[in-house]
């Protein structure tokens, strides 16, 4: 059975991330506030790449974004290490919206249908969508705190 509530939760959270991005003054997007490890721009890219990785359970053959996105925004990366071309916030936002549409277009089941390979402790697609929701909510809170400190 498809879980409409889970889709609604994901849609709400992703929409809030996009609305937040649109509310940010451009001059603060790539500033690393005191007490934080990265910038808002880094977190936006990280949310995008993490969701894609969760969806594909780290199947590198299925990554649809340029490989340097994974190097820029992957777990353990830092804007302090950035070299080369950095995607704009508009480019990342476009990808977030497209990814949101793609996820919402797919049926999401929370039954016992197993993933190709377990990811951490997650074994079903529904469990991974819950992880995406948790992860994006966590980072939305971080970005909100960063914005407050940078615009105070």
Secondary structure by P-SEA (a helix, b strand, c coil): cccaaaaaaaaaaaaaaaaaaaaccccccccccccccccaaaaaaaaaaaaaaaaaccccccccccaaaaaaccccccccccccccccaaaaaaaaaaaaaaaaabbbbcccccccccccccccaaaaaaaaaaaaaaaaaaaaaaaaaaac
